[in-house]
Amino acid sequence: MKLTEKQTKRMVKLVLDELKEHNVITFKEKEEQVFLRAIALVDNDFAKEKDLDEEVNDMMDDLERKNPGAFERYKMFPLLKKRLAKEKGIVL
């Protein structure tokens, strides 16, 4: 999934505001620093998923070359992505 910068900021702000409102978290650092760090973590996680998608597509290209005609990408993509994510410890 791809989010715009504006969507990412809004999502992080909503989560942090909700956690503050319910007294689930307290900040040891300035709230702005926590906000920026959370955005960086979310962006990093999406980048990992994008890299995973590219790797899965490369694998599927190889499989398609080896098995022409009898290959259904739309069925294989989620299976390969799930397996690779589990092997690499990526939470989808």
C-alpha positions in Angstrom: 0.0 0.0 0.0 1.2 3.5 -0.8 0.3 6.5 1.3 1.1 10.0 0.5 3.1 12.1 2.9 0.0 13.9 4.0 -1.8 10.7 4.7 1.1 9.3 6.7 1.3 12.4 8.8 -2.4 12.4 9.4 -2.5 8.7 10.4 0.5 9.1 12.8 -1.1 12.3 14.4 -4.4 10.5 14.9 -2.8 7.5 16.5 -0.6 9.6 18.8 -3.6 11.9 19.7 -5.7 8.9 20.6 -3.0 7.3 22.7 -2.5 10.6 24.6 -6.2 11.1 25.1 -6.5 7.7 26.7 -3.4 8.2 28.8 -1.7 5.2 27.2 1.6 7.0 26.5 3.6 9.8 28.0 6.4 11.5 26.1 9.9 11.5 27.4 11.0 13.6 24.4 9.4 16.5 22.7 6.1 15.5 21.1 7.4 16.8 17.7 10.4 14.5 17.9 8.2 11.5 18.6 5.9 12.5 15.7 8.8 12.7 13.3 10.3 9.4 14.5 6.9 7.7 14.1 6.6 9.0 10.6 10.1 7.7 9.8 9.2 4.3 11.1 6.0 4.1 9.1 7.8 5.2 5.9 10.5 2.7 6.6 7.9 -0.1 7.0 6.2 0.8 3.7 9.6 0.9 2.0 10.3 -2.6 3.2 7.0 -3.8 1.8 7.8 -2.1 -1.5 11.1 -3.9 -1.7 9.3 -7.1 -0.9 6.8 -6.5 -3.7 9.7 -6.0 -6.1 11.4 -9.2 -5.0 8.2 -11.1 -5.4 7.7 -9.7 -8.9 11.2 -10.7 -9.9 10.6 -14.2 -8.6 7.3 -14.4 -10.5 9.1 -13.3 -13.7 11.6 -16.1 -13.3 8.8 -18.6 -12.6 6.8 -17.4 -15.6 9.8 -17.8 -17.9 10.3 -21.4 -16.7 6.6 -22.3 -16.9 5.1 -20.4 -19.8 1.3 -20.6 -20.3 0.4 -22.4 -17.1 1.2 -19.6 -14.7 -1.4 -17.4 -12.9 0.3 -14.3 -11.5 -2.7 -13.0 -9.5 -2.8 -16.3 -7.6 0.9 -16.7 -7.0 1.7 -13.1 -5.9 -0.1 -13.2 -2.5 1.3 -16.7 -1.8 4.9 -15.8 -2.5 4.6 -12.4 -0.8 3.2 -14.0 2.4 5.9 -16.7 2.4 8.8 -14.2 1.8 7.4 -11.8 4.4 7.3 -14.6 7.0 10.9 -15.7 6.1 12.2 -12.1 6.4 10.2 -11.2 9.5 8.1 -8.5 7.8 4.6 -7.9 9.2 2.1 -7.2 6.5 
